[in-house]
Amino acid sequence: MFYISLLLALTLLVATLFLAPLRWKMWVATSATALVAIAASIPAISVLSGDSEMEIMRITSPFFGAETLHMDSLSALFVLIICIAGIATMLYSRGYLEHYLDKKSSAHISLHYTALVVLVASMILVVVSSGGFSFLFAWELMTIASFLLILFDAQRQQVLRAALAYLIMMHIGFVLLVAGFAGIYSACGSGNFANLAMCFSEGNTLPIFILFLLGFGMKAGLFPMHVWLPEAHPAAPSHVSAIMSGVMIKTGVYGIIRTLWYVVEPQELHTIGLIILAMGIVTGLWGVILAAVQNDAKRLLAYSSIENIGVIFIGLGISTLAHAAGNSTVATIALCGALLHTINHSFFKSLLFFGAGNIYSKMHTTLLDRFGGVAKHMPITAILFFIATVAICALPPLNGFVGEFLIYLGMLDSIREGANTIYAAAGLLALSLIGGIVVLAFTKLYSTIFLGSPRDHHVAESTEVDNLRIAAMAIPTVCIILIGLFPQFAINIIESVAEQFHPQASSILEGYVTPNLWKISLTVWMLILVITLLYVVKSRAMKKRTISQGPTWGCGFTATNIRMQYTGESFSEGLESIATSLTQNTIEGRAVGKSEIFPSSHGYNIRHKDKIDRLFAAWWMELLHIINKRIMRLRTGKINNYILFALLFLIAIFILSLFNLI
């Protein structure tokens, strides 16, 4: 009955969207998303407020037996993230797609909005499913919807390649998840997550956990399964990149946390914690180094998403190791840090992709060296982008600082108490390196785009985007500021999730974490007060003085020009000596030679591409090419050959049946 109702709802949505006038399609899709978000948010808020788990529906699956749709605190937390991002994305899409309405057919726009609504609904289904067939069904629905969204500009060859790479890699991950659920079913007679405890108690912990880690890690973008991310995000529309990077990849994080829930044996927990921590460190460092050398805004943001997944897994790894050692304090603090960073990343990364969409819609490029001085022409976008930049650099007083502070606090406490000292020190060193390079990467991104002088006439002709897009960007901005200013209240949201892992989490948070967060909040407000007072004093003092303006000092040059500004490549040139072994570079044009004292005009562009992409993902292109050539030989155009193929198929089925192979 559930699947029939879902099919009917999807049919109604498709019919309504395809029949609606072109400029009303967004409002129809937004209304549908709002209904889904309200229906899901009400029980989610209730559960996070202290209510027990809530059963939504019982269903019977055709393969894994009886299943349920239920909501506990972990599900509720992710439901709220999905709902907020879904509404913001829908609102943003209206202005972003405005200039496509005359270029794309009505059916094309309808399909896009259908896929967008389905993506939001399927992500909610993923996090409320008890496992088994319903989970795999929702997971596959989410993959197909996101694949269609990436294909929006399917006429571009790189978009087709990115979408196909994404689809293939997601289905490799899907096969691994099917194998994991099949393993649970064969051991326990049911494919639900709840049966993992019984399955793990029989000695199947590591094999099944590795299957789930790889399957969910493919979606999350863990190294080396991350190669689809830097290709898919530049190919997709910016609002699609926002919801995929901000929320969809977190379903992989959700799946791994859900699987970890049922591991109880300390030795196995220790081994799993080491695996998660190692993958988090490598993923974080790889992502941030590759992000810092990128010269395309959306590719930089995509690699940054990989880095932030690494940060989340560092926190999760430290928590798991502490749990194995029986250190509830460190385990709780690190888990809360990982969960809070998951929430924070969904907000500031969505805002960053929205900002990238604003500049792309005006300049029709995301190459850093085509910008410069955008802040003068798009001041609101510049301010909102700056807020997201400060947040992702984990600088106070915004939300990114709070999540990483808790992860640092967990690692420092682990070192102080002498539990897993080497592992905590490794995580501390890695997170410090990641934090430093993040500042470099986003200083480069913001300054190259928004500061300086325009490098292209499109920048000088650009204007601020429409109010609806600004309103959509205001949603994550408000969340970023509120969590940063009131972290002691933000921790209450994830307290119930921590209690499911550690029953004493509430007392740990109230006795140790919350007082520290109150101090952070008080310090932040004092800082704001001091800055405000200094600004008032300065403003009054400047009224009594004559202000003269002149050109910026140009190091002795009296006629500065845009060629004397830092480019994206020159900004991160020092780091590229480290990144050379990690990338394969594509160079267009010719760089200025060392012997050119007075260089002539040069055109120079370099693209840094992940070497893992070639080692890990490019093989399937050649494989598909070979398969396609072989299959084409079967297309003879002769009806008797096709009848022969059908006859051979029936004979094969008959032989396999005789030997009980099918």
Number of C-alpha atoms within 10 A of each C-alpha: 8 13 13 9 10 11 12 12 12 15 12 12 20 18 13 16 25 19 14 16 13 16 13 13 22 25 16 19 26 23 15 16 22 18 12 17 22 13 12 21 20 12 20 24 17 15 21 23 14 12 14 13 18 17 13 12 12 13 14 15 16 10 13 20 15 17 22 20 19 18 24 21 27 23 23 29 24 23 27 20 20 27 24 19 27 26 20 25 27 25 21 25 23 20 19 22 17 12 11 11 13 10 9 13 11 19 13 14 21 24 17 24 26 26 22 27 24 23 30 26 23 21 24 25 23 26 27 27 24 21 24 27 22 28 26 18 17 23 21 17 20 23 22 17 21 27 22 19 26 27 21 21 15 16 9 11 10 15 21 18 17 23 24 18 21 24 18 14 20 23 16 14 22 22 15 21 23 18 16 21 27 19 20 26 20 12 17 16 13 22 29 23 21 16 18 28 18 16 21 21 13 11 12 15 21 16 13 22 19 17 20 25 28 21 27 25 26 27 27 28 30 28 23 17 22 26 28 23 27 26 23 29 27 22 27 25 22 28 30 26 31 31 27 26 25 26 28 23 23 27 22 23 25 21 22 23 18 17 18 21 15 19 22 15 13 16 12 17 22 20 15 23 25 18 15 24 28 19 20 29 28 18 26 30 24 22 30 29 25 27 30 29 29 26 24 21 26 29 25 24 30 29 29 27 27 29 30 25 30 32 31 29 30 35 33 29 31 31 30 29 29 27 23 23 17 13 16 19 23 29 29 31 28 33 31 28 29 27 29 25 28 25 26 28 27 26 30 29 28 31 32 28 27 31 25 23 27 24 25 18 18 17 19 12 18 20 18 23 21 20 26 25 20 27 22 19 17 19 14 15 25 22 14 20 24 20 18 29 25 20 26 26 23 21 18 18 25 29 32 29 21 30 30 25 18 25 31 21 18 27 30 18 18 26 18 10 12 11 18 17 16 12 20 26 15 16 25 21 13 19 23 13 15 23 22 12 20 25 19 19 26 23 18 23 24 19 21 25 29 26 17 17 20 24 20 15 11 16 24 17 11 16 16 18 18 13 11 16 23 20 14 21 26 15 18 24 21 12 18 25 18 16 24 25 24 21 25 22 14 19 22 16 20 21 21 24 22 23 15 14 18 17 14 14 22 16 13 17 22 15 11 12 20 18 13 16 22 16 13 20 21 14 15 18 15 12 14 13 12 12 12 12 12 12 12 12 11 11 11 11 10 11 9 8 8 6 7 5 5 5 8 8 9 11 7 7 9 10 7 14 12 13 10 9 17 16 21 24 20 12 19 19 14 11 15 19 10 11 18 14 10 17 19 16 13 10 12 11 10 11 13 15 8 7 7 8 8 7 11 7 8 10 9 12 15 16 16 21 20 21 16 17 19 13 11 13 19 13 11 13 13 10 11 11 11 12 11 11 11 11 10 10 8 12 10 10 8 9 9 10 13 14 11 11 13 12 12 12 11 12 12 11 13 13 12 12 11 9 8 8 8 9
